[in-house]
């Protein structure tokens, strides 16, 4: 039996100019999970943040995260609680592309807190981050903020039809 398509593109954009942030809004609750993919080449060091919400982004101290970072020589980890946003990843200035993938599990459920997994690879390091948004609201808004998203950066949001 052939498997059907699992990832369905919900929204995609390619930035035509430098941007400080990008927001996906009015996200349908029809999927089991969401996947956000960001591809770009940082021209300056960036440390983007991620916020989610229902109708608008939650800017209260409702985020927690644990991260692990490695560069081939050493590894570091950290944990933060009661944050107003999640420090998604760090990308150093480079001529090489950085890819970031964020999985939003059970994002439309209204009885549990939301868990997200992020992994990224850049020119200098690889990051893995586990996020928690302490809200039982469904996620229908995702905001990614950075000091600069470079021209040509693509951001694509997929819905997973059956996780």
PyMOL commands that set and color helices and strands:
alter all, ss='L'
color gray80, all
select strands_A, chain A and resi 7-14+19-24+33-40+49-53+63-70+75-83+86-87+98-105+114-121+126-133+141-149+154-160
alter strands_A, ss='S'
color yellow, strands_A
deselect
rebuild
show_as cartoon
